[in-house]
Amino acid sequence: MAGKGVINKSVKTREEVNILLELDQIMLADLKSMLEALNYPNPLSFGSYRCPNFPLTAEILRWLCNCYGDDHDLPKDISTEKNRALFVKAAALYMYRQTGMKLNPRKIYQANRSAIKELLRIVAPLYQAYRTLSVSGFQRDDDANSRFSNLNNSLQEKLAELPKQRTTMSELTEISAAIYDLLSQDTEAREYRSNAMAKQMDITELEAVLRQAHVAMQEEIKETDRILQSIANDEQAMDNKIIKKQAEIDRLKKRLEQLQSVRPAYMNEYESLELEHQAHYDLYVQKFRNLVYLQSLLMNIEAAEIEKSAWEEKIVTQLTPLQQPEEADVLQIRKTEMKPKMFGSIAASGSSEESVTESSNTESEEDDVLLTDVKSSKKGIA
């Protein structure tokens, strides 16, 4: 008996496997026909899913995502398990954002008949839209055009509502967080609330409290009205002051314009004095410059005389004792004759530097000639 049960169970299991295989073949045929109708570029054979085939599943899934839109960011590398999991997750999220369809990433990752079911869920809306739009050999009649336009309009409206829905979702998230925080505080407030609800309130006491609150509110309203009235009065006073100041400014501007247009009586005398002062100043500058120039000339001449005296004294010291008295007499006579001549030339020349220089050069030459004559006479005597 036990052997017969095992045999029946094995037969039943084989029958179930055959049925599942037939269902898989039917689903694969449906997927193949739908993809061919949607112009899928690569051929799909019936033996594609005899064993798990993730590259083919990823290729079909990427192509379907491109059909729904090209703004996806699916990973290109699916060589590792981590990259495959990221690819499936990204594709499922993209399909949910585009269509609201919740896919099972685990079934897609298996890349077997379970993945075929998920792919059929994605392909079915596209195929249905294709069949709706393709009537009589892909020729749209008026009815199909209107349905297509309606479908397009509804799709555009839904896409336009997407930002609002996202904003609403974020608001709902914030409200939910706030409610959660408030509910977390309810444990603390529950005791106070229970005590307040359990406490018996006296009507007379409650009425007195309400009257006091009413009186306090009335006083606060009166105080607010008084403050507002004071602010209004201050505003009116400020406006009056602004008007007065503006009138005063206008009056002063007119007065300034009148004063600028009238020429003062003393202006002619002022201008003549200014010209005279400018002439005196120019004369003063000229005389000052001449004075400085003459002082510099005098200093140069004095320096030359000092240098010449030192040179003559040096020559006298180098002479013999017999020649010194005669030479000193000659030099003394020359100095007495040279000084009046020198200062006379300065007074006569005024600001002429060339005459002074020439006279000094001539005197030096004469002194040299005189000294030479004295020396020659001394030598003859000796």
C-alpha angles and dihedrals in degrees: 000000000000091000092052090052092053091048092050090048092050091048091050091049091052091049090052091049091051091049092050091049091051090050090049090051091049093049091046090050090050091049091047094050093046093049091048090050089051090051097250104188100221123060118245117213129199092244094057094099102038084113129016108291110187098168091058092045091050091048093051092045092050091049091050091050089052088053091055093045144317098235095091125115104210118168114253097205113077099159096112132052092244093053091047091052091049090049093052093045093050092048092050092049092048093051090048091052093047102041108007089241114147109216127191107242092192093059092046090050090055089063093205135102089309088060089051089059092052092047090051089055089056096042096046097074091047092048092047091051089047092052091046092052098039108071124159099000097332091306111135118217125200092273093052091047092053092047090048092050091047091049091047092048093049090048091050091049091051091048090049090052092052096087090048090051091049090050090049090050092052090048090049089051092052092046091049091052090049091049090049091052091048092048090051088056092049092083090064096042094044093079093050091046092050092049092048092049093046093050115097111230120213111229093217092050091045090050091050091050091049091049091051090049090048092050091047090050091049090051091049091050091050091049090050091050090050091051091048091049090049091050090050091051091048090049091051092048091049091050090052091050091049091051092050093047091048091052090048091050091051091050092050091048091054090048090051091050090051092050091048092051095051119079113219119242093235094053095095092051090046092053093048091049090048091054091047091049090050090053092049090048092051090050091049092051091049093050092045091053091049090050093051090047093051092047090054090050091050091050091050092050093048090050090050091050092050091050092048093049090051090050092049092049089051091053091049092052090052094056125092120264091254093052097045100077094048093043091048090052092051092049092047091051090048093051093050091051094044101051099063089044093050097049090041090057091051092051092046096047098048104184098358111120096178095063092051091049093049092048092050090049091050093049091050090052091049092050091050091051092047093050090049091053092049092050092049092049091051091051090051091051091049 
